Amino acid sequence: MNKKYSYLLVFVALLLMGCSDHLADDAGTSDSAFDASDIQVGSVQLTTDADGVTATTRATAAVGVDYLKAYLERGLPIRYSQELTPTAFQFANLQLTGDDYTITDWETETPAKWLYNGKHYFQSTAWPTAIIGATGEGTTFDAADQSGDNYTALSEALAISPSFQVSATVGKITIPYSHRMARVIAYILIDSTMNTTLKNYKVSSSGETTDADDPTNTGIRFKGVKVLNYLDSLSTNLSHGVNVYFPRWTSVKSVIPHYVGEFASYDHAGQTNLDDERFVYYYDSENKTYIFPSDAEAWNKAKASVDNQESQYEVFDLGGKVPVYDILVRPTYTAKDSVMYDEREDTASVAALTNSVEFELELQNGLKYTKTVNIDLDMNKETVIYLRIGKEAVDYQATGQLKWEETVGSQAYYGLDNTAEFTLSQAGSSWQRAYTNTSNSVTTVADAHTYDKQYLSDTDWVSYFLQATEKGEHHGDYFILNSDITIDVSELPADFVFTGHLDAQGHTITLTDSKNTGRTYIFDGINGEYTTVQESDETQVWEANVHKETYNGGTTYIWVPTKGWRAEVLNTVISGGRLYKSNAIVTGNVNNCSDASDDVINHTPTTLPTYDD
């Protein structure tokens, strides 16, 4: 059983540009002409996948979460680049003003720009004022007492995952924030035959019985664990008055934990018929492992087996609910790629670190126990540890951590070091869903959605590409080259007027002619001015990734991409022939291309979409 959780994500809502996704009714407005290279940010949500105790899912608008709203209103520093470990960044500020989100260049305070059509890596951290203020002027933050407000402050420290990436788009993007800390949760499972509890459990320092436990007075401590010590500030004079902070860590002798509450089996396993809300778990004698209700499927299977009087499982019924505690600790990371970018040490040495926690327990009957558990967690990850306390010893079983499987592709680097002056697509392109040639198996994409066959072999990529015509199956679709490719012109349609979007990212398309047709070019034309069926009848099946964006309170609309920009060929090198025939009609966006003729002429449509109040 490896039941695992990640426990907080913050999402800035993504609006993708798809032919079947009528999503742009809440497109942003501005006082000036819309620039498709601007990074646009949508609404913010705070989403909890699981709190580590009860596996629930819920979402709340960020403006209703006081601490997140405060971060956004004061401004969150963001840096972004085209490499996961870059040598240069663009710096920006994410701001909430009223109901609108902006992301602006740190120095010029103008809209932040996409750097190219491919993946961008974003980095950002957000710290509550309770931690920032506590670490000023050489003081430290007291992470050794997490029984109250200090725990709340640590739980409100946020960051973007180091592997987060998003491709350029004119849609409103997703920027996810997660917990900067890692979490250790402990269930205290005392053998019911011992007839005892933790020392002073639910008893105040004055001896009075209380409804909730006060861990400062209870016989439980988490010892020898690495926690936050203080923050370093990058600068005190940055634009927008926003500082960038870096965490410093320390190992403390003892931590007073946070009291989560009491839990029974039904809190996890969906059971409602357990008498007195008892905590019950099982031992699987065949597989020699304990089964806890947080693994609901295995737990329910074991319960059904026991109910049928099968002998594989032994029952442990604790007779009531059990106390649960947690602390927030330093992530020590499971791999170099998961190391946070705000760590001061090099990634290899940080990734090699481990953490551990020694649980010190004292029972009301006077018995004392200690147990050390090694942990290795990434940020925003948690492990649940079940401490089984018997008359002679304390043992444990841990759940491990949930590890996100990220797809990291290799795409051409340009933007900050744009020596080739590659061109960014304009006016409504949907590069989030571009078909990309790759030799690797890819199952997920940058925006966390999987699209059918987005990553293709060279053969399939060419097959799709040749159908990017007004009557073809991939009319208006998007194509990116991740490496050089060969196209046999004898396989091209007789009248190949391209209506898609191609960014070769500086790679070469080599033309061959296996059937000696005499054709020496790819395109018979590039048509960026076609009209789609939905523009005259919205009840028809929408096509070509052209969608409707409304503004001015929903009273005005525009179809995007606008005419002229509905076909694009960018950053493409042709070897063995020409990009298009000599008398081709070109009404799309053609920029930064070259071929054997040395006379490819840039063609830039004149009209960009505008959003006037």
N, C-alpha and C positions, 0 to 999 in steps of 0.2 A: 504494500500500500504506500503510495507516494502522493498523498493529498497535499496540494500546494496552492498558495495564493499569491496574487499581487493585489495591493490593497488600495491604491488611489491613482486615478488618472484624471487629468484635466484636459478637456478638449476644446479647441477653437474650431467651430463647425466648418466642415469642408463642403463646398459646392462644386461638384465636378460638372464637366460640360459634355453630356452625352445625349445622343439623339433620342433616347427613351427616357431621359431624366429631365423632366420639366421643372428644373430646380431654381431658375434664376429670377423668380418673382420678387426676391428680396435683394436684388443686386444693389450695390452701393451707389450713392449719388455723390457728386462733387460740384464745386463751383466753377471748375475749369474743365477743359477737354480731357476726356479719359485717356490715359496712357496705358497700353496693354502690358508694358514692362513693369508697371507698379506692382508691388506685392500687396494683395488685398487680404484682410483678415475679417472673418465673420463673427457670429455670436459665440459666446463662451459657455461651456458647460463643465460642471464638476461631476464626475462619474465615479462611483464606488463599485468595483467589480465584486469585491468580497471583503468583509472586514476581518476575516481570519477566524471568526467565531461562528457567525451564522452566514451561510453562503447566499447572500442576497445581492440583488442588483438594483441600483437606483440612480437617477440623474437629477441634478438640480441646476438651474440657471446660475451662472457665476455671479451675476449681479445680486443674487439672493444669498450669496456666501460672503459674509462681511470681510473676512481676511483676504480672500482672493480679489474681491472688488477693490479693496484698499491697495493691494499690490498694483493692480492695473491702472488705478487712478493716479498713483504716484509715478508710474512708469516702470516697465521692466526692461533692463538692458538685454539685448540679444545680439549675438554675433553669428554670422553665417558665411558659408564658403562652399566650394564644390568638392572638397576632399574631407574625408573623415578625420584625418590628422593633418590639417593644412599648415602652410607656412605663412599665410596671410588671410585676414578676415575682412569682411565688411561689418561695421558696427551700426546697430540700429536701436530704436527705442519703441517698445510696444506700449500703447497708451489707450486707456478707456476714457472718453470724454462724453458724458451723457450716455447715449445708447450706442455710440459709434466707436469702433476700434481703428486705430491708425498705427502704421509701422513706418517710422521715419528715419532717415539717415542721421546718425548721431551728431555729426558736425554741422551739416547744412540745414537740418530739420525739414528737408524736402522728402517726398515719398521714397521709401526704400525700393530698390530696383532688383528684379531678377537678373542674374548674372549670365545665364544661358538657358537653353531649353531643357536641360537635363536635371539631375538630382542636385538638391541643395541640402547641406547639413546645417541645422540650427542648434545653437547652444545658449542656454540661459539658466540662471538660478534666481530664486526669490526667497528672501529671508524675512521673517516677522520682526517687527521693531523690538519685541521683547528680547530677542537674541542679539540684534544689532546694538541696542542700547546697553545690554549687559556686558558686551565685549568691548566697549569703548574705553579709551585711555588706559590700556594695559590690563583691564579687568578680564575675568573669565566667566563663562556661563556655567551655572551649576547643574550639569546633567546628572549629577550623582543623586539628586532628589527628583524623581519623576512621578511623585505621588499626586501632583496637582498641576499648577500653571506651567511649570517647566516642560512637562510632557506635552501639553497643548501647543506650546511654542515649537517644540521639535517636530510635532506632527504637521505643523503648518509651513515647514521649510520645503520648498518645491524646486524642481529642476526639470529640464528637458532631458530625456534619455540620450546617452551619448551616441546611439546608433540611429536616432530619428533622422529621417530624410523625407523630402517632398520635392516633386518636380515642378518646374515652372508652369503656371497656368494663369489665365485671366480670371478663373473662378476664385472664390474665397477659400483660403487654405485652412488646414488643420495644424495647429501648433500644440502638441500635447505636453502638459506639465505633469510630473509624478512626484511622489515623496522623495526627498533627497536622502532620508535615512533608511535604514533597514530595521526590521521589527522581529523581536523574539517574544513568543507567547508561551506561557507555561500553564498547563492544566495540573492542578494538585489533586491526585487520585489517592486518597488515604483508604487503606483496607478497612472495610466497614466493621470487621471483627475487632479492631483496635478501639472503637468507641471514643475517638478523640478528634480534635481539629487542630489547625494551626494555632499556636499560642496567641492569645488575645484577639482571635478572629472575631470581628464585629463587636469588639469591646473597646471603648474609648480609653484614653489615658487616665481618665478619672474613674474608670471601672464601670461605666454605664454601657448597656447594650445598645447597639446602633443598627440601623437598617442596612447600611453599606459599610464595607470594611475600610478602615484607615490604615494603609500599609506602613505608615510611620510607626505604628504601635504593634504591628503584627510580626510574627516570627518567620518572615521570609525576606531574603536579600539575594540580589543578583550580583556576584562579585567578580573582580578581575576582568572587566570587560572594557573594550575600547568605545569611547563616546566622544561627543563634541566637546571641545575645550573653549575655543574662541574663533573669531573671524578676522582674517586679514582683509584690509581694504586696498583695492587696486589704486584708487585715487579718490581724493575728496573734492576734486574740482572738475568733474566730468559734466558734459552737456546735459541739460534737463535736470541737473541736480541729483542724478541717479548714480549711486556708487555700485561698483562691482566687488563682491566679497568672495573670499576663499576660505574654506573651513580648515581649522587646525584641530587635531585630535589628541586625546590622552587616554591612558588606561587608569581606571579608578579602582580602588580597593573594594568599594561596596556601593551598590545602587539601590535606593528605595524604589520599588517598582510602582507601576500604575495599576490600580485595581480595575479590571474590566467588568467583572460581575460574576454571577453564578449561572451555570449552564447544565442542562440535562440532555439526554439523548435526543429528544424530539427537536431540539434547537437545530440539529444538523440533519438527522435521518428522516425528517418528515413524519415522524411517528406522533400520534396523538392519543394512543391508548396505553401509554406507560403510566402505571399507578404512581401517584405522588411525584411525577416529573423526575424520575430517577435517572442517574447517569449509569448506563450499562455498556460494557464493552466485552469483547470475546477474544479467546486465544484459539488460533487455528493450529491444531496439533500436527496436521499433515505438512503444512508449509512453515511451521514454527515461527509464527508472527502474530502480533496482537492486531486486532481490528477495532478501530475507534469510529464513532458515529460521524466524524467529519468526512470519512469515506463512505458516503451514504449507500452506494451500490453494494459494496462488500459487506457493510454492516447489516443491511436488510437481508442479504443472502444468508449471513450467519444466523440472524434472528429466525428466519424461516426454517433453517435447518434444525435449530434447537427446538423450535416449536413442534417440529416433526419428530423430535426425539432421536435425531441423528447424532453420532458420537464424535464427529470431527471437531466440534467446537466446545470449548469450556466457557462458561458464563461468569462474568465478574459484575455483580450488581452492587453498587455503592450505596443504595438505599435512599439517595436524594441527589440534589444538585451538587456541583463541585465548584470551588473558587478558581478563577482564572485571572492571571496577572500578565503584564507585558512591559517591555522597555524598548526604547528606540536607540539603536546603536550605530556605530560606524560601519558602512559597507566595506567589506574587504575584497569583494569582486571574485568572480569565478574564472575570468579570462581577461586578457589585455584589452580586448575590444569593448568590454563592459566597464572599464575604468572611467570614472567621471573626469571631465576636462578641467574641473576646478581643483583637482588634487595637485599639490605642490611638487610631489616627488615624481620621478619618471614612472611611466605606466607599468613597466616590467616589474619593478620593485614593489609597487603598490599591489599589482595582481598577485604577487607571491605571498602577500600578507594573509594571515588567518585571524579569526577572532575566536574567543571562547568565553564561556560564562560558567561560573561555579555557583550552583544553587545551594544556599544555606537555609535549611529549614529547621524550625524548632516547634515541637508539638506541645499541646496543652498538658500532656502527661509527662513532660520533661525530656522526652527523647529528642536528640538532635541528629541531623543528617546533613551530609554534603554530597554533591554530585557535580562533576565537571563535564560539560558538553562542548565539543568543538563545533563552531559554526563558520560558514563562509557564504556570505550573502551579497548580492548586488543591491544597488539602490532600488527602492520601491518593492523590495521582496521581503518575505517573512518566512519564518519557520515556526511550526507549532510543536512544542515538546510536551509529551505526556509523562509526568513524573509519578511513577507508581510506588507508593510508600507502604511497606510492610513492616512487620515486627522486627525484622532483622536488618533490612537494608532498603535503599531507594534505588530504583532502576528507571530507565527512561526509553522512550522511542520517539524519534523526531521525524517530521514529515519531509524535510528537505525544503527546497525552494522551487518556485515556478520560474523556468527559464524561457524568456521570449526567443522565438526563432525568427531572426531578422534576415532579410535578403540584402546583401551588399553587393551590388554590381560594379563593374568597371566601366565608366563612361569617360569620354574625353574631357580634359580639364581646360576650361577657359573662362574668362571673366576678369578676375583680378590680374592675372598674368596673361592677358589676352593678346599675345604677340601676333596671332593670326587675325585678330579683329573679327572673330566670328560674330554672326548676326543673331540677335534674339528675335524670335517670332513675335508678330504683332496681332492685335485686333481680334482676339477671341480664340486663340489656339488652345487645344486640349491635350497638351503633351503628357498629362497624367496617364492617359490610356494609349500611348504610342506603342505600336508593335515594334519590338526590338529584336535584332538577331543576336543570338548567343549560343555558345556550345555547352553552357551549363544548364542544369535542371533548376528551374525557378518556379516556386509555388505561390509566393506572395509578392506584393508590389509595394511601392513607397507609401501609398496612402492607406495601407492596411486592408485594401480590398483586392480580391483576386478576379481578374477579368479573363474570359475564355481565351486561352492561347496568346496571352500578351507577349510572352517571350518565346521566340520561334527559332527553329533551325534556319540556316541560310536558304534551303530549298523552299520551306514554307513561307519564309519572309518574302521571297521573290514572287511566289504564287499569289499571296495576298496583295502585294504591291501592284501587280499587273491588273488587279481588279478594282483599282482606285480610279474608276471612270464614272461618268454620270449614270450609266446603266449597270455598273458593276456592283458586286456585293460589298465592296469596301469604299464606296463613294464617300468622300469627305473624311476618311480615316487618316490616322497619323502614323508616321513611320520614322524610326530612329535607327541609324547604323551604329553598332557597337564595335564593328571591325569592317575591314574591306570586304567587298563582295563582288561576285561575277554575275552578269546578266547576259543571257543568250538572246540577241535581238530577234532571232528567228522564232522565238516563243512569244514575242510581243503581239498585242492586238493589232489588227490592220490599221486602225485609226486610233492611236493611243493618245487621247487628249486627257491629261492628268487632272484630276479634281481632288486630290488628297493633299497631305502636308508631309514633306520630307525634310528632315534635318540629318544630313550625313555626318555631322560633327567632325568635318575635315577628313573623313575616310573616302576611299576611292572606290568607284564603281567601274569595273573593267568590262568592256563590251566584247562579246565574241559573236560569231555568226556560223553556227554549226551546219546550217543548210545552205550556206552561200546565197542568201537572199539579196545581198547587196546593200542592205540597210546599214546605215552608219551612225544612227542617232537613237535616243530613247523616246523622246516625246514628239508627237505630231502637233501638240499644242498644250498650253497650261491655262485652264479655264477657272478663273477665280470669281466669275460674275454670274454663276448659275443661280436659278431660283429654285427653292425647295417646295415640296407639296404643302408643307405645314404653314407656309407663309400665306397661302390662300385658303386653306382649310385645315384647321388645327385638329380636326377629328381623324385625319388620316395618320398613318404610321409615319412618325417623324424620321427624317433621314439626314445623313451627311454631317452629324454633330452640330447642326445649326439650331440654336435655341433662342428663346425669347427672354429678354431682360426688360423688366419694368422699372420705372423710377417715377419721381415726382408724385409720390403717394399712390402709385399704381395707375395713374391716369395716362402715362406716356410709356411707350415701349420701343425697343429696337431689336432687330434680329442680328445675332452675333454668331460667327464672324460676319462682318458687313461685307457687301459685295466688293469684289476685288481682292479680298483677303481669304477667300474660301478655298484657295489652292496656294501652296507655298513650296518652294524648293530652296533650301538654305545650306550653305557650307558644304557643297558637294563638289568632288573632283571626278571628272569622267576621263577614263583612259581607253584608248582604242576607238574613239568616235566622238560624237557631239552630244550635247545635252538635248537639243531640239533641232528639228530640221530648219533649213535656211529661211523658209517662208512661213514659219509657224506663227500662229496667233497666240500671244502671251498676254493674259489679263490678270494673272496672279502675281504673288509676291516672289520675286527671284532675287536673291542676294548672295554675294560672296561665293560664286560658283566659277569653275573653270573647266575647259575641255580642250580637245586637240585643235580646235579652230582658233583658240585664243581670242574669241570675240563674243563671249557670253556677256550680254548686256544686262545690268541690273534693272529690274522693273519693280517700282514701288508704287502701289496703289495710293491714290491721293486722299481717300476718305477714311478716317478713323471714327469709331463710335464715340459719341459725346453724350454726357449725362448732365443736362441742365436743370437746375431747380426751377 
